[in-house]
Structure formats: C-alpha cells, structure tokens
C-alpha cells in the first residue's frame, strides 16, 4: 500500500533561509523553492542551517525526528542512523544543522512517472489541472522503493510504501503521519494523539 507522508502538526516545523541557500549553493540552485527532483550533492559542499519554529497547531516545543516539506524530508541523526541506508536507492541525504543538532534533508529522486507507476485508471485532474484523485502502481516502482515523488502533484509531496511506514513506526520516530488519501496534495497535516 502507498501512503502520503505529512507532518504531525504538534511538532516544530523547519524553514531554510534564502540567504543561506544562495550563499552555500549559489543562485542557480534554489533548493528551498524549486521542488524538481534533481540531485544537489555535487553543489552541497557544507551543511545548510535549518530554523525550527512553531506552526499554528504546534503543541510541543520539540524538533521532530522526521518531517516533510516541499517534497523533501528532514531526518535527525537518530532517524538517519535507523533509516538512511535503506533509503539511499530512493534519493540523496544532504547534511544540515539546526540549533541543538545536526541532521539531513532527504531529497527523494525516485519519481513514479519515470517507472510508469502513476495509476492513470484512478488518477483524476479537475478543470484547473489539480489532482482530485491519485493512485500508484506499487508493482511498477523499482524493487525496494520506500519513498518517491510524483509529477502529478508537482513534486510537492512525498509518498511511501508500507516498508517505510513500518520502519518509522517500529523505530518509534516522531514527526510524521501517514495517510491513505494520496490526493490530499499539500495537505493532510494532522496532529497525532
């Protein structure tokens, strides 16, 4: 089964400073606003600095183990040590720092459409070209795929297989929720209780 990964809104959320991105990656690499799944490891020479702050629903002043934003994921050192090696086939890990720690941004490079894994029989777009219903064919993804993105949703969200969901839940990592409604593009943020 495929799941949409969304943030658990009770945790702090991260942002990246435009000036830090431009200073460290250059003006030609607007990583913080360009969601296209392209590799950045060749230009990512030093860690970017993340700022964690509260959102509207934040109830815990805690940095999550895992978070999702703009088609990428944050992993703290604990999450990276538990899942990093399992996800390397699906993307790249880029080092970051934040007040009180270090971690990684996971940049998923596996795209469903590249493997004909978008299920066109259930995927529906409205008159504005926005996704209303979204489905994938997991059997078309490369063997072992745990996380991927989709052009249908403008690469905004990260989707995962049961394998990744189970790995995060079994490890006791906090910060994300999993939703079966894959077309909740850009939404799905929930507070887990």
C-alpha positions in Angstrom: 0.0 0.0 0.0 1.1 3.6 -0.7 0.8 6.4 1.8 1.1 10.1 1.7 3.6 11.4 4.4 2.5 14.5 6.2 3.7 16.3 9.3 2.4 15.8 12.8 1.5 19.4 13.4 2.1 19.1 17.1 5.9 19.3 16.5 8.0 22.3 15.3 8.4 22.9 11.6 11.5 23.8 9.7 12.4 26.5 7.3 15.5 27.4 5.3 16.9 30.9 4.9 17.1 32.2 1.3 20.4 33.9 2.1 21.9 30.7 3.4 20.8 28.7 0.4 22.1 31.3 -2.0 25.4 31.7 -0.1 26.1 28.0 0.1 24.5 26.6 -3.1 24.6 29.6 -5.4 21.8 31.5 -7.2 21.4 28.7 -9.8 20.3 26.2 -7.1 17.2 27.5 -5.3 16.7 24.2 -3.4 14.4 25.8 -0.9 11.8 26.8 -3.5 12.5 24.5 -6.5 10.9 21.1 -5.9 12.1 19.4 -9.1 13.7 16.1 -8.2 17.3 16.8 -9.2 20.4 15.9 -7.3 22.2 18.6 -5.3 25.0 16.6 -3.8 27.6 18.0 -6.2 26.9 21.6 -5.1 26.0 20.9 -1.4 29.5 21.4 0.0 28.6 22.5 3.5 25.5 22.0 5.7 22.6 24.3 5.3 21.2 25.8 8.5 17.5 25.0 9.3 15.4 27.0 11.7 12.7 25.2 13.6 9.7 27.1 14.9 6.0 26.6 15.8 3.2 26.3 13.4 -0.4 27.2 14.1 -1.1 23.8 15.5 2.2 23.2 17.4 1.7 21.9 20.9 5.1 20.5 21.6 8.2 22.7 21.5 10.2 19.7 20.1 12.2 19.2 16.9 10.7 16.1 15.2 12.8 13.1 14.3 11.3 13.2 10.8 9.5 16.0 9.0 8.3 16.7 5.4 8.3 19.9 3.5 8.2 20.8 -0.2 8.8 17.3 -1.4 11.7 16.7 0.9 12.2 15.2 4.3 14.2 16.2 7.4 15.9 13.4 9.3 17.6 14.0 12.6 20.7 11.9 13.4 18.7 9.2 15.1 16.3 8.8 12.2 19.2 8.9 9.7 21.1 6.1 11.6 18.0 3.9 11.6 16.7 4.5 8.0 19.4 6.2 6.0 21.0 3.2 4.4 17.6 1.8 3.4 16.6 5.0 1.6 19.8 5.6 -0.5 18.3 4.0 -3.6 15.4 6.4 -3.5 17.4 9.7 -3.2 20.2 11.6 -1.5 20.9 12.8 2.0 22.2 16.3 2.3 23.7 17.5 5.6 22.0 20.2 7.7 22.5 21.9 11.1 19.9 23.4 13.4 20.0 24.9 16.9 20.9 21.9 19.1 21.8 19.4 16.5 22.7 18.0 13.0 20.7 16.0 10.6 19.9 15.6 6.9 17.5 16.6 4.3 16.4 13.6 2.3 15.9 14.6 -1.4 13.8 11.8 -3.0 14.8 11.3 -6.6 12.6 8.4 -7.4 9.6 9.7 -9.5 6.6 7.5 -10.1 6.0 8.6 -13.6 9.6 7.6 -14.6 8.6 3.9 -14.0 5.0 4.2 -15.3 3.8 3.8 -11.7 1.1 6.5 -11.9 -2.2 4.6 -12.0 -4.0 6.6 -14.7 -7.1 4.5 -14.3 -7.8 6.2 -10.9 -5.9 9.4 -11.2 -8.2 12.4 -11.9 -7.5 16.0 -12.5 -10.0 18.8 -12.2 -10.6 21.6 -14.9 -7.7 23.6 -13.4 -5.2 20.7 -13.7 -5.2 20.0 -10.0 -5.2 16.4 -8.7 -8.5 15.3 -7.3 -7.8 11.6 -7.0 -4.4 10.0 -7.2 -3.2 6.4 -7.4 0.0 4.5 -7.9 1.0 1.0 -9.1 3.5 -0.1 -6.5 4.5 -3.1 -8.6 5.9 -0.7 -11.2 8.3 1.0 -8.8 11.8 -0.3 -8.6 12.1 -3.2 -6.1 12.9 -2.0 -2.6 11.5 1.5 -3.2 10.5 3.1 0.1 9.9 6.8 -0.8 9.1 8.6 -4.0 7.5 11.7 -5.5 5.1 12.3 -8.4 5.0 14.9 -11.2 1.2 14.7 -11.0 1.4 16.6 -7.7 4.1 19.0 -8.9 6.6 17.1 -6.7 5.1 18.7 -3.6 4.5 15.6 -1.5 6.5 12.5 -0.5 4.8 9.1 -0.8 6.0 5.9 0.8 5.4 2.2 0.8 4.4 0.1 3.8 8.0 -0.7 4.3 8.9 2.9 5.2 5.8 3.4 7.2 6.5 0.3 9.2 10.2 1.2 9.7 9.3 4.7 11.0 6.6 3.4 13.3 8.6 0.4 14.6 11.5 2.7 15.4 9.4 5.0 17.5 10.3 8.0 15.3 8.1 11.0 15.7 7.1 13.9 13.5 5.1 12.4 10.6 1.7 10.8 9.9 0.7 8.5 7.0 -2.5 9.0 5.0 -4.2 6.7 2.5 -5.8 9.7 0.7 -2.9 10.3 -1.7 -4.7 13.2 -3.5 -4.6 15.4 -0.4 -1.8 17.2 -2.2 -0.1 19.7 0.1 -2.5 18.8 2.9 -3.0 16.0 5.3 -1.2 17.7 8.1 -2.5 16.2 11.3 -1.9 16.1 14.9 -1.4 12.6 16.2 -2.6 11.9 19.7 
